[in-house]
Amino acid sequence: MADIADEAGGHIEFHQQQQEAAIRRAAGAIPKGEPGDCDECGEPSQRLVLGVCAPCRDLLEEIRKRY
């Protein structure tokens, strides 16, 4: 017969596994990057996603949130 601590541990483990699965799905949806020159700023980058470097992606996201 399981006591309350065992039951709680089982619930915690289940929720941790669910969170890990969600993180893995989200990480799998991140597009692969490639080196090259950014389409927005023209600077070289080791990881362009859809042709845009991280600083430009951040700036574009900020602009999109504001408008």
CHARMM internal coordinates of N, CA and C (Angstrom, degrees):
IC EDIT
DIST 1 N 1 CA 1.4507
DIST 1 CA 1 C 1.5364
ANGL 1 N 1 CA 1 C 108.33
DIST 1 C 2 N 1.3198
ANGL 1 CA 1 C 2 N 115.36
DIHE 1 N 1 CA 1 C 2 N 126.20
DIST 2 N 2 CA 1.4583
ANGL 1 C 2 N 2 CA 120.34
DIHE 1 CA 1 C 2 N 2 CA -178.27
DIST 2 CA 2 C 1.5268
ANGL 2 N 2 CA 2 C 110.05
DIHE 1 C 2 N 2 CA 2 C -81.26
DIST 2 C 3 N 1.3190
ANGL 2 CA 2 C 3 N 114.07
DIHE 2 N 2 CA 2 C 3 N 140.78
DIST 3 N 3 CA 1.4623
ANGL 2 C 3 N 3 CA 117.20
DIHE 2 CA 2 C 3 N 3 CA 176.65
DIST 3 CA 3 C 1.5284
ANGL 3 N 3 CA 3 C 109.16
DIHE 2 C 3 N 3 CA 3 C -92.75
DIST 3 C 4 N 1.3037
ANGL 3 CA 3 C 4 N 116.82
DIHE 3 N 3 CA 3 C 4 N 178.75
DIST 4 N 4 CA 1.4581
ANGL 3 C 4 N 4 CA 121.62
DIHE 3 CA 3 C 4 N 4 CA -175.30
DIST 4 CA 4 C 1.5284
ANGL 4 N 4 CA 4 C 112.48
DIHE 3 C 4 N 4 CA 4 C -62.82
DIST 4 C 5 N 1.3217
ANGL 4 CA 4 C 5 N 117.60
DIHE 4 N 4 CA 4 C 5 N -33.51
DIST 5 N 5 CA 1.4666
ANGL 4 C 5 N 5 CA 120.98
DIHE 4 CA 4 C 5 N 5 CA 178.65
DIST 5 CA 5 C 1.5266
ANGL 5 N 5 CA 5 C 110.48
DIHE 4 C 5 N 5 CA 5 C -66.50
DIST 5 C 6 N 1.3345
ANGL 5 CA 5 C 6 N 117.00
DIHE 5 N 5 CA 5 C 6 N -40.13
DIST 6 N 6 CA 1.4658
ANGL 5 C 6 N 6 CA 120.65
DIHE 5 CA 5 C 6 N 6 CA 177.41
DIST 6 CA 6 C 1.5258
ANGL 6 N 6 CA 6 C 110.78
DIHE 5 C 6 N 6 CA 6 C -64.70
DIST 6 C 7 N 1.3135
ANGL 6 CA 6 C 7 N 116.65
DIHE 6 N 6 CA 6 C 7 N -42.38
DIST 7 N 7 CA 1.4622
ANGL 6 C 7 N 7 CA 120.90
DIHE 6 CA 6 C 7 N 7 CA 179.05
DIST 7 CA 7 C 1.5257
ANGL 7 N 7 CA 7 C 110.49
DIHE 6 C 7 N 7 CA 7 C -63.59
DIST 7 C 8 N 1.3207
ANGL 7 CA 7 C 8 N 116.49
DIHE 7 N 7 CA 7 C 8 N -43.75
DIST 8 N 8 CA 1.4632
ANGL 7 C 8 N 8 CA 120.35
DIHE 7 CA 7 C 8 N 8 CA 179.28
DIST 8 CA 8 C 1.5216
ANGL 8 N 8 CA 8 C 110.16
DIHE 7 C 8 N 8 CA 8 C -62.48
DIST 8 C 9 N 1.3195
ANGL 8 CA 8 C 9 N 116.71
DIHE 8 N 8 CA 8 C 9 N -42.38
DIST 9 N 9 CA 1.4589
ANGL 8 C 9 N 9 CA 120.47
DIHE 8 CA 8 C 9 N 9 CA 178.43
DIST 9 CA 9 C 1.5140
ANGL 9 N 9 CA 9 C 111.68
DIHE 8 C 9 N 9 CA 9 C -60.79
DIST 9 C 10 N 1.3148
ANGL 9 CA 9 C 10 N 116.28
DIHE 9 N 9 CA 9 C 10 N -39.65
DIST 10 N 10 CA 1.4638
ANGL 9 C 10 N 10 CA 120.42
DIHE 9 CA 9 C 10 N 10 CA 177.50
DIST 10 CA 10 C 1.5140
ANGL 10 N 10 CA 10 C 112.03
DIHE 9 C 10 N 10 CA 10 C -64.38
DIST 10 C 11 N 1.3196
ANGL 10 CA 10 C 11 N 116.56
DIHE 10 N 10 CA 10 C 11 N -41.47
DIST 11 N 11 CA 1.4667
ANGL 10 C 11 N 11 CA 120.96
DIHE 10 CA 10 C 11 N 11 CA 178.11
DIST 11 CA 11 C 1.5268
ANGL 11 N 11 CA 11 C 110.88
DIHE 10 C 11 N 11 CA 11 C -65.27
DIST 11 C 12 N 1.3158
ANGL 11 CA 11 C 12 N 116.50
DIHE 11 N 11 CA 11 C 12 N -42.91
DIST 12 N 12 CA 1.4707
ANGL 11 C 12 N 12 CA 120.70
DIHE 11 CA 11 C 12 N 12 CA 179.50
DIST 12 CA 12 C 1.5238
ANGL 12 N 12 CA 12 C 109.89
DIHE 11 C 12 N 12 CA 12 C -62.20
DIST 12 C 13 N 1.3137
ANGL 12 CA 12 C 13 N 117.26
DIHE 12 N 12 CA 12 C 13 N -45.62
DIST 13 N 13 CA 1.4622
ANGL 12 C 13 N 13 CA 121.07
DIHE 12 CA 12 C 13 N 13 CA -179.68
DIST 13 CA 13 C 1.5258
ANGL 13 N 13 CA 13 C 110.80
DIHE 12 C 13 N 13 CA 13 C -61.88
DIST 13 C 14 N 1.3271
ANGL 13 CA 13 C 14 N 117.09
DIHE 13 N 13 CA 13 C 14 N -42.64
DIST 14 N 14 CA 1.4551
ANGL 13 C 14 N 14 CA 121.57
DIHE 13 CA 13 C 14 N 14 CA 178.90
DIST 14 CA 14 C 1.5321
ANGL 14 N 14 CA 14 C 110.88
DIHE 13 C 14 N 14 CA 14 C -59.97
DIST 14 C 15 N 1.3227
ANGL 14 CA 14 C 15 N 116.79
DIHE 14 N 14 CA 14 C 15 N -47.12
DIST 15 N 15 CA 1.4640
ANGL 14 C 15 N 15 CA 120.87
DIHE 14 CA 14 C 15 N 15 CA -178.41
DIST 15 CA 15 C 1.5306
ANGL 15 N 15 CA 15 C 111.40
DIHE 14 C 15 N 15 CA 15 C -67.72
DIST 15 C 16 N 1.3206
ANGL 15 CA 15 C 16 N 117.61
DIHE 15 N 15 CA 15 C 16 N -35.51
DIST 16 N 16 CA 1.4619
ANGL 15 C 16 N 16 CA 120.24
DIHE 15 CA 15 C 16 N 16 CA 176.40
DIST 16 CA 16 C 1.5241
ANGL 16 N 16 CA 16 C 110.74
DIHE 15 C 16 N 16 CA 16 C -64.77
DIST 16 C 17 N 1.3233
ANGL 16 CA 16 C 17 N 116.88
DIHE 16 N 16 CA 16 C 17 N -40.30
DIST 17 N 17 CA 1.4567
ANGL 16 C 17 N 17 CA 120.36
DIHE 16 CA 16 C 17 N 17 CA 178.04
DIST 17 CA 17 C 1.5218
ANGL 17 N 17 CA 17 C 110.97
DIHE 16 C 17 N 17 CA 17 C -64.96
DIST 17 C 18 N 1.3342
ANGL 17 CA 17 C 18 N 117.17
DIHE 17 N 17 CA 17 C 18 N -38.96
DIST 18 N 18 CA 1.4574
ANGL 17 C 18 N 18 CA 121.24
DIHE 17 CA 17 C 18 N 18 CA 177.99
DIST 18 CA 18 C 1.5280
ANGL 18 N 18 CA 18 C 111.11
DIHE 17 C 18 N 18 CA 18 C -64.65
DIST 18 C 19 N 1.3314
ANGL 18 CA 18 C 19 N 116.33
DIHE 18 N 18 CA 18 C 19 N -42.23
DIST 19 N 19 CA 1.4631
ANGL 18 C 19 N 19 CA 120.49
DIHE 18 CA 18 C 19 N 19 CA 178.58
DIST 19 CA 19 C 1.5243
ANGL 19 N 19 CA 19 C 110.98
DIHE 18 C 19 N 19 CA 19 C -65.00
DIST 19 C 20 N 1.3210
ANGL 19 CA 19 C 20 N 117.06
DIHE 19 N 19 CA 19 C 20 N -42.32
DIST 20 N 20 CA 1.4593
ANGL 19 C 20 N 20 CA 120.93
DIHE 19 CA 19 C 20 N 20 CA 178.99
DIST 20 CA 20 C 1.5248
ANGL 20 N 20 CA 20 C 110.46
DIHE 19 C 20 N 20 CA 20 C -62.67
DIST 20 C 21 N 1.3177
ANGL 20 CA 20 C 21 N 117.63
DIHE 20 N 20 CA 20 C 21 N -41.42
DIST 21 N 21 CA 1.4664
ANGL 20 C 21 N 21 CA 120.93
DIHE 20 CA 20 C 21 N 21 CA 178.57
DIST 21 CA 21 C 1.5293
ANGL 21 N 21 CA 21 C 110.65
DIHE 20 C 21 N 21 CA 21 C -63.77
DIST 21 C 22 N 1.3266
ANGL 21 CA 21 C 22 N 117.46
DIHE 21 N 21 CA 21 C 22 N -40.53
DIST 22 N 22 CA 1.4669
ANGL 21 C 22 N 22 CA 121.09
DIHE 21 CA 21 C 22 N 22 CA 178.78
DIST 22 CA 22 C 1.5268
ANGL 22 N 22 CA 22 C 110.91
DIHE 21 C 22 N 22 CA 22 C -64.86
DIST 22 C 23 N 1.3241
ANGL 22 CA 22 C 23 N 116.91
DIHE 22 N 22 CA 22 C 23 N -40.46
DIST 23 N 23 CA 1.4696
ANGL 22 C 23 N 23 CA 121.22
DIHE 22 CA 22 C 23 N 23 CA 178.24
DIST 23 CA 23 C 1.5227
ANGL 23 N 23 CA 23 C 110.04
DIHE 22 C 23 N 23 CA 23 C -64.55
DIST 23 C 24 N 1.3148
ANGL 23 CA 23 C 24 N 117.24
DIHE 23 N 23 CA 23 C 24 N -42.65
DIST 24 N 24 CA 1.4663
ANGL 23 C 24 N 24 CA 120.49
DIHE 23 CA 23 C 24 N 24 CA 179.66
DIST 24 CA 24 C 1.5316
ANGL 24 N 24 CA 24 C 111.08
DIHE 23 C 24 N 24 CA 24 C -64.36
DIST 24 C 25 N 1.3362
ANGL 24 CA 24 C 25 N 117.89
DIHE 24 N 24 CA 24 C 25 N -39.61
DIST 25 N 25 CA 1.4664
ANGL 24 C 25 N 25 CA 120.66
DIHE 24 CA 24 C 25 N 25 CA 176.92
DIST 25 CA 25 C 1.5240
ANGL 25 N 25 CA 25 C 110.58
DIHE 24 C 25 N 25 CA 25 C -63.63
DIST 25 C 26 N 1.3332
ANGL 25 CA 25 C 26 N 116.58
DIHE 25 N 25 CA 25 C 26 N -44.41
DIST 26 N 26 CA 1.4671
ANGL 25 C 26 N 26 CA 120.60
DIHE 25 CA 25 C 26 N 26 CA -179.74
DIST 26 CA 26 C 1.5259
ANGL 26 N 26 CA 26 C 110.56
DIHE 25 C 26 N 26 CA 26 C -64.14
DIST 26 C 27 N 1.3229
ANGL 26 CA 26 C 27 N 117.11
DIHE 26 N 26 CA 26 C 27 N -41.34
DIST 27 N 27 CA 1.4631
ANGL 26 C 27 N 27 CA 120.74
DIHE 26 CA 26 C 27 N 27 CA 179.74
DIST 27 CA 27 C 1.5259
ANGL 27 N 27 CA 27 C 110.42
DIHE 26 C 27 N 27 CA 27 C -65.62
DIST 27 C 28 N 1.3132
ANGL 27 CA 27 C 28 N 117.03
DIHE 27 N 27 CA 27 C 28 N -35.49
DIST 28 N 28 CA 1.4598
ANGL 27 C 28 N 28 CA 120.59
DIHE 27 CA 27 C 28 N 28 CA 178.75
DIST 28 CA 28 C 1.5210
ANGL 28 N 28 CA 28 C 112.58
DIHE 27 C 28 N 28 CA 28 C -66.93
DIST 28 C 29 N 1.3289
ANGL 28 CA 28 C 29 N 116.98
DIHE 28 N 28 CA 28 C 29 N -22.57
DIST 29 N 29 CA 1.4638
ANGL 28 C 29 N 29 CA 121.47
DIHE 28 CA 28 C 29 N 29 CA -179.00
DIST 29 CA 29 C 1.5271
ANGL 29 N 29 CA 29 C 112.39
DIHE 28 C 29 N 29 CA 29 C -84.58
DIST 29 C 30 N 1.3263
ANGL 29 CA 29 C 30 N 117.46
DIHE 29 N 29 CA 29 C 30 N -10.63
DIST 30 N 30 CA 1.4646
ANGL 29 C 30 N 30 CA 120.70
DIHE 29 CA 29 C 30 N 30 CA 179.50
DIST 30 CA 30 C 1.5278
ANGL 30 N 30 CA 30 C 108.37
DIHE 29 C 30 N 30 CA 30 C -75.04
DIST 30 C 31 N 1.3346
ANGL 30 CA 30 C 31 N 116.58
DIHE 30 N 30 CA 30 C 31 N 124.25
DIST 31 N 31 CA 1.4614
ANGL 30 C 31 N 31 CA 117.91
DIHE 30 CA 30 C 31 N 31 CA -178.40
DIST 31 CA 31 C 1.5237
ANGL 31 N 31 CA 31 C 111.94
DIHE 30 C 31 N 31 CA 31 C -66.54
DIST 31 C 32 N 1.3080
ANGL 31 CA 31 C 32 N 114.50
DIHE 31 N 31 CA 31 C 32 N 148.85
DIST 32 N 32 CA 1.4607
ANGL 31 C 32 N 32 CA 120.43
DIHE 31 CA 31 C 32 N 32 CA 177.95
DIST 32 CA 32 C 1.5266
ANGL 32 N 32 CA 32 C 108.87
DIHE 31 C 32 N 32 CA 32 C -69.33
DIST 32 C 33 N 1.2979
ANGL 32 CA 32 C 33 N 116.06
DIHE 32 N 32 CA 32 C 33 N 144.13
DIST 33 N 33 CA 1.4612
ANGL 32 C 33 N 33 CA 120.22
DIHE 32 CA 32 C 33 N 33 CA 178.22
DIST 33 CA 33 C 1.5177
ANGL 33 N 33 CA 33 C 110.97
DIHE 32 C 33 N 33 CA 33 C -95.77
DIST 33 C 34 N 1.3222
ANGL 33 CA 33 C 34 N 114.71
DIHE 33 N 33 CA 33 C 34 N 164.94
DIST 34 N 34 CA 1.4635
ANGL 33 C 34 N 34 CA 119.83
DIHE 33 CA 33 C 34 N 34 CA 176.65
DIST 34 CA 34 C 1.5173
ANGL 34 N 34 CA 34 C 108.56
DIHE 33 C 34 N 34 CA 34 C -145.06
DIST 34 C 35 N 1.3181
ANGL 34 CA 34 C 35 N 117.68
DIHE 34 N 34 CA 34 C 35 N 150.29
DIST 35 N 35 CA 1.4631
ANGL 34 C 35 N 35 CA 120.26
DIHE 34 CA 34 C 35 N 35 CA 179.32
DIST 35 CA 35 C 1.5255
ANGL 35 N 35 CA 35 C 111.04
DIHE 34 C 35 N 35 CA 35 C -73.46
DIST 35 C 36 N 1.3268
ANGL 35 CA 35 C 36 N 114.66
DIHE 35 N 35 CA 35 C 36 N 152.76
DIST 36 N 36 CA 1.4573
ANGL 35 C 36 N 36 CA 119.94
DIHE 35 CA 35 C 36 N 36 CA 176.87
DIST 36 CA 36 C 1.5169
ANGL 36 N 36 CA 36 C 110.67
DIHE 35 C 36 N 36 CA 36 C 158.33
DIST 36 C 37 N 1.3221
ANGL 36 CA 36 C 37 N 116.16
DIHE 36 N 36 CA 36 C 37 N -168.24
DIST 37 N 37 CA 1.4568
ANGL 36 C 37 N 37 CA 122.05
DIHE 36 CA 36 C 37 N 37 CA 178.54
DIST 37 CA 37 C 1.5212
ANGL 37 N 37 CA 37 C 109.38
DIHE 36 C 37 N 37 CA 37 C -97.20
DIST 37 C 38 N 1.3250
ANGL 37 CA 37 C 38 N 115.89
DIHE 37 N 37 CA 37 C 38 N 135.56
DIST 38 N 38 CA 1.4604
ANGL 37 C 38 N 38 CA 122.51
DIHE 37 CA 37 C 38 N 38 CA -177.88
DIST 38 CA 38 C 1.5304
ANGL 38 N 38 CA 38 C 110.44
DIHE 37 C 38 N 38 CA 38 C -64.97
DIST 38 C 39 N 1.3132
ANGL 38 CA 38 C 39 N 116.69
DIHE 38 N 38 CA 38 C 39 N 135.74
DIST 39 N 39 CA 1.4644
ANGL 38 C 39 N 39 CA 121.96
DIHE 38 CA 38 C 39 N 39 CA 177.92
DIST 39 CA 39 C 1.5272
ANGL 39 N 39 CA 39 C 111.61
DIHE 38 C 39 N 39 CA 39 C -68.68
DIST 39 C 40 N 1.3256
ANGL 39 CA 39 C 40 N 117.89
DIHE 39 N 39 CA 39 C 40 N -23.72
DIST 40 N 40 CA 1.4633
ANGL 39 C 40 N 40 CA 121.49
DIHE 39 CA 39 C 40 N 40 CA -177.63
DIST 40 CA 40 C 1.5263
ANGL 40 N 40 CA 40 C 112.78
DIHE 39 C 40 N 40 CA 40 C -88.57
DIST 40 C 41 N 1.3300
ANGL 40 CA 40 C 41 N 116.98
DIHE 40 N 40 CA 40 C 41 N -53.28
DIST 41 N 41 CA 1.4702
ANGL 40 C 41 N 41 CA 120.15
DIHE 40 CA 40 C 41 N 41 CA -174.31
DIST 41 CA 41 C 1.5255
ANGL 41 N 41 CA 41 C 113.40
DIHE 40 C 41 N 41 CA 41 C -104.11
DIST 41 C 42 N 1.3259
ANGL 41 CA 41 C 42 N 117.21
DIHE 41 N 41 CA 41 C 42 N -15.75
DIST 42 N 42 CA 1.4541
ANGL 41 C 42 N 42 CA 120.90
DIHE 41 CA 41 C 42 N 42 CA 179.16
DIST 42 CA 42 C 1.5159
ANGL 42 N 42 CA 42 C 115.05
DIHE 41 C 42 N 42 CA 42 C 81.88
DIST 42 C 43 N 1.3277
ANGL 42 CA 42 C 43 N 117.57
DIHE 42 N 42 CA 42 C 43 N -1.93
DIST 43 N 43 CA 1.4643
ANGL 42 C 43 N 43 CA 121.37
DIHE 42 CA 42 C 43 N 43 CA -179.92
DIST 43 CA 43 C 1.5278
ANGL 43 N 43 CA 43 C 110.67
DIHE 42 C 43 N 43 CA 43 C -77.88
DIST 43 C 44 N 1.3445
ANGL 43 CA 43 C 44 N 116.84
DIHE 43 N 43 CA 43 C 44 N 146.70
DIST 44 N 44 CA 1.4661
ANGL 43 C 44 N 44 CA 119.53
DIHE 43 CA 43 C 44 N 44 CA 175.94
DIST 44 CA 44 C 1.5290
ANGL 44 N 44 CA 44 C 110.37
DIHE 43 C 44 N 44 CA 44 C -70.01
DIST 44 C 45 N 1.3132
ANGL 44 CA 44 C 45 N 115.57
DIHE 44 N 44 CA 44 C 45 N 145.07
DIST 45 N 45 CA 1.4666
ANGL 44 C 45 N 45 CA 121.74
DIHE 44 CA 44 C 45 N 45 CA -179.93
DIST 45 CA 45 C 1.5161
ANGL 45 N 45 CA 45 C 108.88
DIHE 44 C 45 N 45 CA 45 C -144.01
DIST 45 C 46 N 1.3116
ANGL 45 CA 45 C 46 N 116.33
DIHE 45 N 45 CA 45 C 46 N 146.98
DIST 46 N 46 CA 1.4642
ANGL 45 C 46 N 46 CA 120.92
DIHE 45 CA 45 C 46 N 46 CA 177.08
DIST 46 CA 46 C 1.5226
ANGL 46 N 46 CA 46 C 112.27
DIHE 45 C 46 N 46 CA 46 C -81.26
DIST 46 C 47 N 1.3698
ANGL 46 CA 46 C 47 N 116.24
DIHE 46 N 46 CA 46 C 47 N -16.30
DIST 47 N 47 CA 1.4697
ANGL 46 C 47 N 47 CA 118.43
DIHE 46 CA 46 C 47 N 47 CA -178.27
DIST 47 CA 47 C 1.5183
ANGL 47 N 47 CA 47 C 110.20
DIHE 46 C 47 N 47 CA 47 C -142.92
DIST 47 C 48 N 1.3156
ANGL 47 CA 47 C 48 N 115.40
DIHE 47 N 47 CA 47 C 48 N 91.53
DIST 48 N 48 CA 1.4588
ANGL 47 C 48 N 48 CA 121.05
DIHE 47 CA 47 C 48 N 48 CA 172.97
DIST 48 CA 48 C 1.5200
ANGL 48 N 48 CA 48 C 108.44
DIHE 47 C 48 N 48 CA 48 C -92.37
DIST 48 C 49 N 1.3098
ANGL 48 CA 48 C 49 N 116.42
DIHE 48 N 48 CA 48 C 49 N 136.52
DIST 49 N 49 CA 1.4534
ANGL 48 C 49 N 49 CA 121.53
DIHE 48 CA 48 C 49 N 49 CA 174.20
DIST 49 CA 49 C 1.5199
ANGL 49 N 49 CA 49 C 106.23
DIHE 48 C 49 N 49 CA 49 C -116.97
DIST 49 C 50 N 1.3397
ANGL 49 CA 49 C 50 N 114.64
DIHE 49 N 49 CA 49 C 50 N 118.55
DIST 50 N 50 CA 1.4691
ANGL 49 C 50 N 50 CA 121.18
DIHE 49 CA 49 C 50 N 50 CA -175.12
DIST 50 CA 50 C 1.5223
ANGL 50 N 50 CA 50 C 110.79
DIHE 49 C 50 N 50 CA 50 C 54.70
DIST 50 C 51 N 1.3344
ANGL 50 CA 50 C 51 N 116.37
DIHE 50 N 50 CA 50 C 51 N 35.42
DIST 51 N 51 CA 1.4495
ANGL 50 C 51 N 51 CA 122.51
DIHE 50 CA 50 C 51 N 51 CA 175.40
DIST 51 CA 51 C 1.5122
ANGL 51 N 51 CA 51 C 116.18
DIHE 50 C 51 N 51 CA 51 C 82.59
DIST 51 C 52 N 1.3316
ANGL 51 CA 51 C 52 N 117.87
DIHE 51 N 51 CA 51 C 52 N 6.22
DIST 52 N 52 CA 1.4679
ANGL 51 C 52 N 52 CA 121.43
DIHE 51 CA 51 C 52 N 52 CA -174.88
DIST 52 CA 52 C 1.5271
ANGL 52 N 52 CA 52 C 110.09
DIHE 51 C 52 N 52 CA 52 C -124.42
DIST 52 C 53 N 1.3551
ANGL 52 CA 52 C 53 N 116.48
DIHE 52 N 52 CA 52 C 53 N 137.07
DIST 53 N 53 CA 1.4681
ANGL 52 C 53 N 53 CA 121.75
DIHE 52 CA 52 C 53 N 53 CA 179.07
DIST 53 CA 53 C 1.5349
ANGL 53 N 53 CA 53 C 110.65
DIHE 52 C 53 N 53 CA 53 C -77.05
DIST 53 C 54 N 1.3030
ANGL 53 CA 53 C 54 N 116.92
DIHE 53 N 53 CA 53 C 54 N 167.07
DIST 54 N 54 CA 1.4665
ANGL 53 C 54 N 54 CA 122.21
DIHE 53 CA 53 C 54 N 54 CA -177.05
DIST 54 CA 54 C 1.5320
ANGL 54 N 54 CA 54 C 112.95
DIHE 53 C 54 N 54 CA 54 C -60.58
DIST 54 C 55 N 1.3453
ANGL 54 CA 54 C 55 N 119.85
DIHE 54 N 54 CA 54 C 55 N -47.02
DIST 55 N 55 CA 1.4706
ANGL 54 C 55 N 55 CA 118.17
DIHE 54 CA 54 C 55 N 55 CA 179.38
DIST 55 CA 55 C 1.5292
ANGL 55 N 55 CA 55 C 112.60
DIHE 54 C 55 N 55 CA 55 C -60.33
DIST 55 C 56 N 1.3205
ANGL 55 CA 55 C 56 N 117.36
DIHE 55 N 55 CA 55 C 56 N -39.52
DIST 56 N 56 CA 1.4665
ANGL 55 C 56 N 56 CA 119.66
DIHE 55 CA 55 C 56 N 56 CA 178.62
DIST 56 CA 56 C 1.5219
ANGL 56 N 56 CA 56 C 111.27
DIHE 55 C 56 N 56 CA 56 C -70.01
DIST 56 C 57 N 1.3387
ANGL 56 CA 56 C 57 N 117.45
DIHE 56 N 56 CA 56 C 57 N -36.99
DIST 57 N 57 CA 1.4737
ANGL 56 C 57 N 57 CA 119.66
DIHE 56 CA 56 C 57 N 57 CA 176.46
DIST 57 CA 57 C 1.5183
ANGL 57 N 57 CA 57 C 109.75
DIHE 56 C 57 N 57 CA 57 C -61.64
DIST 57 C 58 N 1.3387
ANGL 57 CA 57 C 58 N 116.49
DIHE 57 N 57 CA 57 C 58 N -43.28
DIST 58 N 58 CA 1.4651
ANGL 57 C 58 N 58 CA 120.48
DIHE 57 CA 57 C 58 N 58 CA 178.78
DIST 58 CA 58 C 1.5233
ANGL 58 N 58 CA 58 C 110.93
DIHE 57 C 58 N 58 CA 58 C -61.50
DIST 58 C 59 N 1.3234
ANGL 58 CA 58 C 59 N 116.92
DIHE 58 N 58 CA 58 C 59 N -43.74
DIST 59 N 59 CA 1.4611
ANGL 58 C 59 N 59 CA 121.57
DIHE 58 CA 58 C 59 N 59 CA 179.98
DIST 59 CA 59 C 1.5297
ANGL 59 N 59 CA 59 C 110.58
DIHE 58 C 59 N 59 CA 59 C -64.71
DIST 59 C 60 N 1.3110
ANGL 59 CA 59 C 60 N 116.87
DIHE 59 N 59 CA 59 C 60 N -44.24
DIST 60 N 60 CA 1.4607
ANGL 59 C 60 N 60 CA 120.35
DIHE 59 CA 59 C 60 N 60 CA 178.90
DIST 60 CA 60 C 1.5246
ANGL 60 N 60 CA 60 C 111.27
DIHE 59 C 60 N 60 CA 60 C -63.21
DIST 60 C 61 N 1.3226
ANGL 60 CA 60 C 61 N 116.97
DIHE 60 N 60 CA 60 C 61 N -38.37
DIST 61 N 61 CA 1.4708
ANGL 60 C 61 N 61 CA 120.93
DIHE 60 CA 60 C 61 N 61 CA 177.60
DIST 61 CA 61 C 1.5187
ANGL 61 N 61 CA 61 C 110.73
DIHE 60 C 61 N 61 CA 61 C -65.21
DIST 61 C 62 N 1.3253
ANGL 61 CA 61 C 62 N 117.21
DIHE 61 N 61 CA 61 C 62 N -41.81
DIST 62 N 62 CA 1.4645
ANGL 61 C 62 N 62 CA 121.91
DIHE 61 CA 61 C 62 N 62 CA 178.79
DIST 62 CA 62 C 1.5310
ANGL 62 N 62 CA 62 C 110.16
DIHE 61 C 62 N 62 CA 62 C -62.55
DIST 62 C 63 N 1.3107
ANGL 62 CA 62 C 63 N 116.84
DIHE 62 N 62 CA 62 C 63 N -43.49
DIST 63 N 63 CA 1.4714
ANGL 62 C 63 N 63 CA 121.01
DIHE 62 CA 62 C 63 N 63 CA 178.57
DIST 63 CA 63 C 1.5268
ANGL 63 N 63 CA 63 C 109.84
DIHE 62 C 63 N 63 CA 63 C -62.99
DIST 63 C 64 N 1.3183
ANGL 63 CA 63 C 64 N 116.27
DIHE 63 N 63 CA 63 C 64 N -42.87
DIST 64 N 64 CA 1.4696
ANGL 63 C 64 N 64 CA 120.45
DIHE 63 CA 63 C 64 N 64 CA -179.48
DIST 64 CA 64 C 1.5288
ANGL 64 N 64 CA 64 C 111.04
DIHE 63 C 64 N 64 CA 64 C -62.81
DIST 64 C 65 N 1.3277
ANGL 64 CA 64 C 65 N 117.22
DIHE 64 N 64 CA 64 C 65 N -38.05
DIST 65 N 65 CA 1.4744
ANGL 64 C 65 N 65 CA 120.62
DIHE 64 CA 64 C 65 N 65 CA 179.31
DIST 65 CA 65 C 1.5286
ANGL 65 N 65 CA 65 C 111.37
DIHE 64 C 65 N 65 CA 65 C -66.87
DIST 65 C 66 N 1.3278
ANGL 65 CA 65 C 66 N 116.76
DIHE 65 N 65 CA 65 C 66 N -35.70
DIST 66 N 66 CA 1.4586
ANGL 65 C 66 N 66 CA 120.64
DIHE 65 CA 65 C 66 N 66 CA -176.51
DIST 66 CA 66 C 1.5210
ANGL 66 N 66 CA 66 C 111.98
DIHE 65 C 66 N 66 CA 66 C -74.34
DIST 66 C 67 N 1.3304
ANGL 66 CA 66 C 67 N 116.95
DIHE 66 N 66 CA 66 C 67 N -31.23
DIST 67 N 67 CA 1.4638
ANGL 66 C 67 N 67 CA 119.92
DIHE 66 CA 66 C 67 N 67 CA -174.99
DIST 67 CA 67 C 1.4631
ANGL 67 N 67 CA 67 C 109.78
DIHE 66 C 67 N 67 CA 67 C -118.12
END
COOR INIT
IC SEED 1 N 1 CA 1 C
IC BUILD
